[in-house]
Every structure is written in C-alpha cells, then in structure tokens.
Amino acid sequence: SLAVACLVWAPVHCIAADPPVATCVSRDDSPTQTYQLASIGQVRITCPGGTTLANRGAEQADNGPTAEVYSEADAGKNVALNTLLVGGTYVRADANDNLTVSQLPTKAVTVLFLCNRQPGPGVGCWIAVEVAAQPPLGPQACTVGGSEVTLTVTAANATAQFACAATKNVFPEGTNVYNSDCKTETPLSTALPGATLTRGNMNALKIPTLPSAAKNLCFVCATNVGDEANQKCSVKINVSGSPQGGGNGSVGLTARAASALGILMVGAALVRNV
C-alpha cells in the first residue's frame, strides 16, 4: 500500500511525506513502465535523465483535472485528465509532478505520461499508472462534485465503507438514510433492519443480515443539505435480497487499509469535475 502521510487537495494544504515515484527507462524502443496504484493516494511522476516530461500540468490543484495526460502510448492520444479519470488531479509544483487519485474509478483506468528525449526529437519512454477499480464494498471516497460512487453488498455480515472530503458532511444526519433517489429520508432501522452506520473519517455501514428483497440506499457528501448537484457527491449502496440459505460476507479491504484511507481523507477537499 502507499505510504502517504497526508495528501494535498486544494484549498486545504498540509505537509506530506514524499509519495512513491513512478519512472521509466529511456531506450530506442520507447518502452512503457507500469506503476500500479491499488488504492486512493498519490504518485510522483519522474522522467529519467536525458528526458523531459511532455504532459501539460496544472499549477493549482483546482485546475488539476484539466491537466494533459495520454490514454495510450501514442503521442497523438493526449486527453484532459478528467475525461479519463474522475477524481484525479495532476499538479506541477516546486519541481514535483504529482498525480493524486481522490476517488477510485468504477473500472480500472490507465493514465500515461510521456518522457521526451532532450535534446530531441524523439520519445524516450512512457510512464503508465494503472489505477485500480474500487472494491465492491470499498473503502471508497466520494470527493468529486456532481459524481456518484456505488457500493454493492451481496452477502450478510458485510461492511460497506466510504469517506467524504474533509470539508463535507454526510447526509442525512442522525440515524436516517436516503432512498434510491438520494432525497427521500427514511430511518435506517426501517430501510434495513439491523444495519448500523458508524460515522467518522471512514463511514462504515454494517449489514448483519440481508433483507428479504433488494434495497437501494443512498448517502450524500455535501457542505449543506441544499447544495447544488454539482457541489455534492452521492454514495449509492445496493444491497442484494437474501438468497435461500443466507451466507456470510466480508468487510471489503482490511480494517487496517480502511483506517489508512480514513487518515488520508483528512485534509481532502471536494475536487470539482469541470
């Protein structure tokens, strides 16, 4: 897992340990070296000597989603980061080039960076960052305004885990939950008898038994309950109906990993998808 003590997501800034480095080796065959990002976190993009990074970065974190990346190892396949990876920011600051992933994608996504030879012309090598898809039960973060994440519970004794950005609250408050429309409140004890929500940096919805019929629930990460749609992020939790004979579930990633993600979310602000 990533040894990141603190992430930097505007407008909240904090001192972070140096993130792990993703680099490549420049050769005549322009190889691609792949770095796997298995969870929310940050990686430093570093081109080798004799090359320079071709990707257009962003000087401020709130512009990071529109920074330039590549969808494949082809110099003509440059795209804005937010079209490829929702919840990703790429920022150049103090001579460092950091890719931050604040919200895991539904499906695995590969983001590429081009290291051009200097003096050119010619491609030296490619750095590929494979961002893993979110686990069905999480932990997952909901940080991108106007987006939604979905957690799926298919067995009893499962715990779905999610985090909001540090500047956001979880709605509805108290012991209620939203229906699938993410607007209509109902007591959690009515919607899903026996289920409990533990609130914190990492929110945990524990489901000891499956309902007789499938349930679709929702929580919302927002500053205020009346925020505009593009200022809040929805967490949808789909719970399967009980099969014959029941069954046991799991808690997604390990408790240690969930705890680490909860720590990472402290200091995270909403990344608006522009």
C-alpha positions in Angstrom: 0.0 0.0 0.0 1.0 3.6 -0.4 3.0 5.1 2.4 1.4 8.6 2.2 1.1 10.5 5.5 -1.0 13.3 4.0 -2.5 14.4 0.7 -2.6 17.9 -0.7 -6.0 18.7 -2.2 -6.8 22.4 -2.6 -7.9 24.5 -0.8 -6.5 22.6 2.2 -2.7 22.2 2.3 -0.6 20.1 4.6 2.9 18.7 4.7 3.1 15.2 3.1 5.7 12.5 3.1 7.2 12.1 -0.3 4.9 9.9 -2.4 6.3 6.8 -4.2 8.0 7.5 -7.5 6.9 6.2 -10.9 9.5 6.4 -13.6 10.8 4.7 -16.8 14.0 3.8 -18.6 14.8 5.7 -21.9 15.7 3.4 -24.7 15.5 3.3 -28.5 12.4 1.1 -28.4 10.5 3.7 -26.3 9.4 1.2 -23.6 6.5 1.7 -21.2 7.0 1.1 -17.5 3.9 0.5 -15.4 3.1 1.5 -11.8 0.1 0.1 -10.1 -2.0 2.3 -7.8 -4.2 -0.1 -5.8 -5.9 2.5 -3.6 -6.6 6.2 -3.2 -3.3 8.0 -3.0 -0.6 9.9 -4.8 2.4 9.1 -7.0 5.2 11.3 -8.2 5.9 11.2 -12.0 9.6 11.4 -12.6 11.2 11.2 -16.1 14.8 9.8 -16.3 17.9 11.8 -17.1 18.1 12.9 -20.7 14.3 13.3 -21.0 11.7 15.8 -20.1 8.0 15.4 -19.2 5.8 16.3 -22.1 2.5 16.3 -20.2 0.9 19.7 -19.6 0.4 20.0 -15.8 -1.6 22.4 -13.7 -0.1 25.0 -11.3 -3.1 24.8 -8.9 -4.8 21.8 -7.6 -8.3 23.0 -8.7 -7.1 23.0 -12.3 -5.5 19.6 -11.9 -8.4 17.7 -13.5 -7.9 19.5 -16.8 -4.1 18.7 -17.0 -3.0 16.7 -20.0 -2.4 13.0 -19.9 -2.4 10.2 -22.5 -4.9 7.4 -22.9 -2.3 5.1 -24.5 1.3 5.1 -25.5 0.8 7.3 -28.5 1.8 11.0 -28.6 -1.4 11.8 -30.5 -3.6 10.4 -27.8 -3.4 13.3 -25.3 -6.6 14.0 -23.3 -7.7 16.0 -20.3 -7.3 14.0 -17.1 -10.9 14.4 -16.0 -12.1 12.8 -19.2 -10.1 9.7 -18.4 -10.1 9.6 -14.6 -12.8 11.2 -12.5 -11.3 12.2 -9.2 -7.7 12.5 -10.5 -5.6 15.7 -10.3 -2.2 16.2 -11.8 -0.3 19.2 -10.5 3.2 20.6 -11.1 4.5 22.4 -8.0 8.0 23.0 -6.7 9.6 20.9 -9.5 7.4 17.9 -8.5 4.9 16.4 -10.8 2.3 14.6 -8.6 -0.7 12.6 -9.8 -3.3 12.4 -7.0 -6.3 10.0 -7.1 -9.0 11.0 -4.6 -11.8 8.8 -5.9 -11.3 5.3 -7.4 -12.9 4.6 -10.8 -15.6 2.0 -11.4 -13.3 0.2 -13.8 -9.5 0.2 -13.8 -8.0 3.1 -15.7 -4.5 3.5 -17.1 -3.1 7.1 -17.3 0.1 7.6 -19.3 2.9 10.2 -19.1 5.4 10.9 -21.9 9.1 11.4 -21.4 10.6 13.0 -24.5 14.3 12.9 -25.2 16.3 16.1 -24.6 17.7 17.3 -26.8 15.0 15.9 -29.1 13.3 14.9 -31.1 12.0 11.5 -30.1 10.2 9.6 -27.4 12.4 8.4 -24.6 9.9 6.3 -22.6 6.4 6.2 -21.2 5.2 6.0 -17.6 1.9 4.2 -17.1 -0.1 4.5 -13.9 -2.7 1.7 -13.6 -5.5 2.9 -11.2 -7.4 0.0 -9.7 -11.2 -0.2 -9.8 -12.9 0.3 -6.4 -13.6 -2.8 -4.4 -17.4 -3.6 -4.3 -17.6 -2.9 -0.5 -15.0 -0.1 -0.6 -13.2 1.6 1.1 -14.1 4.3 -1.4 -14.1 8.1 -1.3 -16.8 10.4 -2.7 -15.0 13.6 -3.4 -15.9 14.8 -6.9 -18.8 17.2 -7.2 -21.6 16.1 -9.5 -20.5 12.4 -9.4 -21.6 9.3 -7.6 -20.0 6.1 -6.3 -21.7 2.8 -5.9 -21.0 0.1 -3.2 -22.5 -3.3 -3.6 -23.5 -5.7 -0.7 -24.2 -9.3 -1.8 -23.8 -11.2 1.5 -24.7 -10.9 5.1 -22.2 -9.7 7.8 -20.7 -7.2 5.3 -19.5 -3.7 5.9 -19.6 -1.1 3.2 -17.1 1.7 3.7 -16.9 5.2 2.3 -15.4 8.6 3.1 -16.3 12.2 2.2 -13.9 15.0 1.6 -12.8 16.6 4.9 -14.8 19.8 4.2 -18.0 17.8 3.5 -20.7 16.2 5.8 -22.6 13.0 5.4 -26.3 13.5 4.8 -28.9 12.7 6.0 -27.9 13.3 9.6 -28.7 11.2 12.6 -29.9 7.6 12.0 -31.7 8.2 8.7 -30.8 7.2 5.2 -32.0 8.3 1.8 -33.9 6.1 -0.6 -32.5 5.4 -4.0 -33.5 8.9 -5.2 -30.9 10.4 -2.7 -33.6 12.8 -1.5 -36.3 11.0 0.5 -35.3 10.2 4.1 -36.3 7.1 6.0 -35.0 5.6 9.3 -32.1 3.2 8.6 -33.8 0.8 11.0 -36.8 0.7 8.7 -35.0 0.6 5.4 -32.5 -2.0 6.5 -33.4 -3.6 9.9 -30.3 -4.5 12.0 -28.0 -2.3 9.9 -25.8 0.3 11.7 -23.8 3.3 10.4 -20.7 4.3 12.2 -19.7 7.9 11.2 -16.2 9.2 11.1 -13.3 9.9 8.7 -14.3 6.5 7.3 -18.0 5.8 7.4 -19.0 2.2 7.9 -22.4 0.7 7.2 -22.6 -2.7 8.8 -25.2 -5.1 7.5 -25.6 -8.3 9.6 -28.4 -9.8 7.6 -29.6 -9.3 4.0 -33.2 -8.0 3.5 -35.8 -10.3 2.0 -35.8 -8.1 -1.1 -33.1 -6.0 -2.6 -32.7 -2.4 -1.2 -31.1 0.6 -2.8 -29.9 3.2 -0.3 -28.0 6.5 -0.6 -25.9 8.9 1.4 -24.7 12.3 0.2 -21.4 14.1 0.8 -22.1 17.9 0.9 -21.4 21.1 2.8 -25.2 21.7 3.2 -28.2 19.6 2.5 -29.4 22.1 -0.1 -26.2 22.2 -2.1 -26.5 22.2 -5.9 -26.0 18.8 -7.7 -22.5 19.8 -9.0 -21.4 20.6 -5.4 -22.2 17.2 -3.8 -21.3 13.6 -4.3 -23.7 10.7 -3.9 -22.9 7.3 -2.3 -25.3 4.7 -3.5 -25.3 1.4 -1.6 -27.1 -1.5 -3.4 -28.0 -4.4 -1.0 -29.0 -7.7 -2.5 -32.0 -9.6 -1.3 -31.4 -12.7 0.9 -30.8 -15.9 -1.1 -32.0 -19.3 0.1 -29.7 -20.3 2.9 -28.2 -16.9 3.6 -24.4 -16.6 3.7 -21.6 -14.7 5.2 -19.8 -11.6 3.8 -16.7 -9.7 4.3 -15.6 -6.2 5.1 -14.1 -5.2 1.8 -10.4 -4.4 2.3 -8.8 -5.0 5.7 -9.6 -2.8 8.6 -6.0 -1.6 8.5 -6.4 -0.4 4.9 -9.7 1.3 5.7 -8.2 3.1 8.6 -5.3 4.3 6.4 -7.8 5.6 3.9 -9.7 7.4 6.6 -6.5 9.1 7.6 -5.8 10.1 4.0 -9.2 11.7 3.7 -8.4 14.2 6.5 -7.3 17.3 4.6 -9.2 16.3 1.4 -11.4 19.0 -0.2 -14.0 18.4 -2.8 -12.5 18.1 -6.3 -15.0 19.6 -8.7 -15.3 17.7 -12.0 -15.1 20.5 -14.6 
